Amino acid sequence: MILNYIKRKKLNNKKLNTFTLSGLIIGPILGSGIILLPPLVYNMIGSFSLIIWGIILILGFIFALIFGKLATLFPGEGGVSLATKEVMGKKYQLLTSFYLICAVFFGPVAVLIIAAKFIQNLFPNTNLEVLALLVYLVTYLLLLSKVNFIGKLMLIVSSVITVVFLLSSIIILLNVNQYSFTLPQISFNEFGYSLLVVFWSIVGWEVIGNYSKEVDDTKTLTKSIVFSAIVISIVYIFLALAITLGEFPREQEFKLVWLIEPIFGSFSNIVLATISLILCIGTLILFVGAVARLIASLKLTSYTSMHSSNNSPIGALNVLSSLYLITLFLVYLDFITLDELVAYSDAFFIANALIGLITAIMLFEKGFLKSASFILSILFFTILIFSNIIILSIIISLFIFTYLKK
């Protein structure tokens, strides 16, 4: 009995609790999005970005609740795809898995490039793609670590970064002499494309379920998702308000470094580069780790299903790493740009999310989450229409092939 207790104790110590899982969620989902999106969207559509953020954060919170519920109903390395398999069949599980894998073919490379751009000032003579590769090597080594260690590390990092951004935003807002807000007119295409770009900020909730085997019970997963969604929404809201209402030079494009200058002064560039690097690595850990677990769960080959002694899906991880090397090489050749990487990745993430939402509609009983899943599926499909025509064609072709497949 004592031996069994000791074994259970050791097993629980390896598991994620509410706070360590929240650390694994908050930092990575804020990730490159918090660095890239608020300035990008503000420079695109000005103060109308507040409306866009309001819409996407409400959608994101509901999105998190839906996918959290699916993950608790069908826990496992396969994540939400397990629910899809149960409700729609094996072939649609494979379809949603391939959409997610395609998204992670582009997305992590975009994150690597973003991280490399922020630290390139510190290494001006080093090629951008080489820096991106070095960032990935660090990420790869962390992915081979125990998941509870990563969770604890990201909890500390997420807490510090959240405080930095919140405090900076509040200081900016408190020092505004006169608040002024005018809503510019934007076209329908600008509105739709802005939503597509900002969708990047809520990407991540659909892969949390892939870590459900790493928690003690499903209540831990639910608590972590709700807590994380609240924290992430608060950070984005204050950041967007500070950018829109703060007294910054309006004749120039907004730079995120301006936001932290009241606290860090001349050290702001170094601090922002460090924060960006850490957040980007956190994002990579969440997504690459989740999709590697998904690939391992599909049992496509004995190699892709292989796990290390730390239970890391090392076979699938190595396959994904090979894909990233190819994509980085395409970026080096200027065959694909950062904006295209983000847009392509978003399209596949939305396609994957749509299948998850359809799964929820079929699975949930009457109630708020079922109605919300139906509304979100319509909205996400509308956002998807603004995607690149080639990527949209691939998404539709994969769906038709799956539908016709016996």
N, C-alpha and C positions, 0 to 999 in steps of 0.2 A: 504493500500500500504506500509506504514511504517513498519507494523507488518510483512508483507511478506518479506520485505528487511532484517529485523533483523533475520528472520528465515533462509533466504538464507545465510546471513553472518555467522551465527552460524554453518550451515551445511558445508560451505566452510572451516571454521576453523578446522573442523574435518577431512577434506580431506588432502591427501598427495599432495605436490607441487613437482616441478622438483627436488629440492635439498633434500627434506626429503625422496622422493622415491629413489633417488640416494643413500642416506645414508642407506636405507633399502636394496638396491641391493649390493653396493660395499663391505661393511663389511662382510655380510653373504656369498657372492660368493667367496671372498678371503678366508674367514672363516678358517676352519681346513686345507683346501688345501694349503694355503700359508705357513702354519706351517709344514705340513707333506710332501708335494710332492717334492719341489725343492731339499731338502737333500736326500730324498728317491730315486728319479730318478738319481741324480748325483752318489750316492753310487752304483746304479745298473749298469749304463752304462757310467759313466764318462762324458767327454766333449761332447759326442754324445747327451747328454740331451738337448743341445742348439738347435739341429735340431728338436728334439721331441717337445720342447717348441715352436719353430717357427711354426711348422705344426699345433699344437693344438690351439695356440692363433689365427691364421688366421681362422681356422675352427670355433673357438668359437665366433669370431666377426661376421662372416656370420650367424652362428647359432642364435646369439642374434637378428640380424636384421630380420631374418625369423620369429622367434617366437614373436618378438615385433609386426610385421605386422599382424600376426594372431590374437594377443590379441587386437589390435585396431579395427580389422574388427568384432570381436565377443567378446565384453567386458562382464564381468560377473564373479561371484565366481567360475564358472566351468572352467575358463581359456581357454586354447587351446582346451580342450575337447569339448567345444561348437562348435568350427569350425569343428571338426571331426564329431560331430553329424549332422551338417548341410550338410556336403559333403558326408559322408560315412554311416550315419545312427546311430541310438541309440545304437545298439549292439557294434559298434566299439568305440563309446564314452565310454561305460562301460569297454571295453577292455583296452583302453589307461588309463582310470582312475585306473583300477586294477593294471596295470603295475606300475603306479606312486605310488599307495598305497603300493605295494610290495617293491618298492625301498625304501620308507620311513619307512618300517618295519625294514630294516637293517641299512640304512644310518645314521639316527640320533643317534643310539646306538654307531656306530663307532665314531661319533663326540663326544659323551659323554665320551667314553673311552679315546680318545685323550686328551680332556680337563682334565680328571681326572689324566692322566699320568703326565701332566705338573705341576699340583698343588700337586701331591703326595709328592714331596720333602718337601713341607711346612707342610704336615700332614703325616709323615712317618709311624705312627702307625694305620692309618685308611685304611681299605680295599678299593681297587681300585673301585669295583662295588658300594660300599657305597658312595664314593665321586662322582661317576657318577650320582647316584640317587639324591644326594644333588644339583648337577649342574642342573639336570632336574627340580627339584622343583622350583628353581629360574627362570628357563626358563618358566615353566608353569604359574607362577604368572605374568611374563611379558606378556605372550600371552593373559592373561585376561585383560590387559591394553588397552587403546584406541590406535588404530593403528597409529594415527598422533603423539602421544607421543613417541611410539617406533621408528617411522621414525626420529624424531628430535634427540632422544638419539643416534641412530645408525649413524646419520649424523656426530655428534660431534666425536664419537668414531672412525668411519671410516676415518675421516679426519686426526686425530692424528696418527692412526696406519699407514696410507698410507705415511704420512710424515716421520715417524720413519724408515720404511723399505726403502723408496726411499733415504733418507739422508744417512742411513747406507751403502747402496749399492754404492752410489756415492763416499763416503769417502773411502771405500775399493778399488774401481777402481782407484781413484786418487792417492792412495798410493802404487800402484803396480810399482815396479822398472823396471821390464821387462816383457812385455806381451808375453806369449807363449801359443800356441793352437795346439794340435794334435788331430785328429779325430780317435778314436779307431774303430776297426772292431767289429761289433756285428752281431749275428745271426738274421734270419728273425723272429724267435719266440721271441727273446728279444725285437726286434723292435715292434712287434705287442702287446706284453704284456705291454711294456712301454707306448704305446698309450692308452691301456685300463686303466692303472693305472692313467695316467695324465688326462684322460677324466673327472675325479673327479673335476678338476679345472674349467671346463666350465659347470658343472651341476648347474642348478639353473635358467637359462634363460627360461626354459620351464614352470616354475611355476610363473613367474612374472605376467602373464596374470590373475592369480587368485586374484590379487590385483587391477584389472582394475576398479572395482566399487569404490575403495577408492581414485580415482583421479578425478579432476574436468573435464578433457577432455582427449581425446586420444593423443593430441599433447604433453601433459605432460608426458605420458607414453613413447612416441617415443624419446623425448629429453633426458629423464632419462636413457633410455637403451643405446643410443649412447654415452652419456657422461660417463656412468658407464663402458661400454665396453672399452673405450679408457683408462680410469684410471687404470682398472684392468690389461689390457695388458701391460701398461707401468711399473707397479709395478712388474709383473712377469718377464718381459724382463730384467730389471735392477737387480733383485734378482738372476736370472739364470746366468747373465753375471758376477756378483760379486762372486758367488759360483765357477764358472768355471775358471775365470781369476785371482781371488784373491790369495794372497800368504798365503795359509793355509797349515797345516801339511797334506801331501798327503798319509802318511803311516797309517793314521787313517781314520775312517769313518767321513764324514763331519757332524758337529753339527751346527744347526742354531744359537745357542747362540754366536758362534764366530763372526757372522755377526754384531751383535749390541754391541759387547764388546768395539770397539773404541769410542762409545758414552757413554755407561753406566758403563763400567768398572766392578767393583766387584758387582754392582747391576744388572748385565745383566740377571742372572737366575731368579730373582724376576720379573724383567720387562717382560721377555719372558713368564713367567708363567701367568702374568696378561693379557698380550696381547692375549695369546692363549685362556685363559678362556673367555675373552670378544668376540673374534672372533668366537669361537665355539658356544657360546650362541646366537650370531647374526645369525649364520648359522641355528641353530635349530629354531629360531624365524621365519626365512624366509620359511623353508621347512615345518615344522610342521604346521605353520599358514596357508600356502598355501594349503596343502593337507587336513587340517581340513575344510577349506572353500570348497574345491572340494567335499569332502564327504557330507558336508551339502547341497550342490547344487544338489546332486544326489537324495535327498529325499528318501533314502532307508527306513528309519523309522522316526517316529515323534521325537524320541530321538536324532538320529544323525543329524537331521535338526534343532535342538534347538539352539537358539542364546541367549547370555546374554544381559543385558541392554547396554553394550558397543559395541554390535553387534559382539562380539566374538563367533565363532561357538563352544560353550562349550560342546555340546553333542558329536560331532565328536572328539573334543580335548580329552575328557575323554576316548573315545574308543581307540584312538591312544596311550594315556598314559598307558593303560592296556597292549597293545601290547609291549610297550617298557620295561615294568616291566618283562614280560615273556622273552624277548630277553636278557635283562641284566642278568636274572637268568641263561640262557643258557651259557652266557659268563662266569659267576661265576663257572659253572660246567665244564668249559673248553670244552664245546661241540662245540663252534664256536670261531674263533680267530678274531683279529682286521683286519688282511689282508683279511680274508674271508668275513667279513662284508662289507669292501670297494668294493671288487670284485663283490659280489652278488648284492650290491646296484647299482653299475655302470652298470651291465648287464640289470637290470630292467629299469634304467634311459635311457639307449640306446634304449631299446625296445620301451619305451614310446616316445622317441624322433623320432624314425623311423616312427611311426604312424603319428606324427605331421608333419614330412617332406613329407610323402605321401599325407597328407591332403593339404599341401602347393602346391605340384605338381598339384593336381587336382583342386585347387582353384585359384591359381595365373594365370594371363594372361602371354603371352610370355614376357620374360625379364630376367634380372639378377637373381632376387630372385627365379624364377621358375627353371632356369638352376642350380643355386647353390643348391637348394633343392634336385634336382635329383643327383647331384654329392655327396652331403653330405650323402644322403641315402645309396649310394653304399659304401662310406667310413665307415660310422657307422656300416653297416651290416658286413663289413670286420672285424672291431674291435670287434664286438659282437661274432664272431666265436672263439675268444681267451678266451671266458668266461668258467666258470665251466660247465661241461657237464650236471650235475643235474639241475642247474639253467636254462641252455639253453633248456633242455627238458621241464621244466615247462613253459618257455616262448612260445615254439613251441606248446605245448599241449593247452595252453590257446588260442592261435591264431586259431588252428584247431577247437577247441570247438566253438569259436565265429563264425568262417567261416561257420560251418555246422548248427549252430543254426538258426532257422527260425525267 
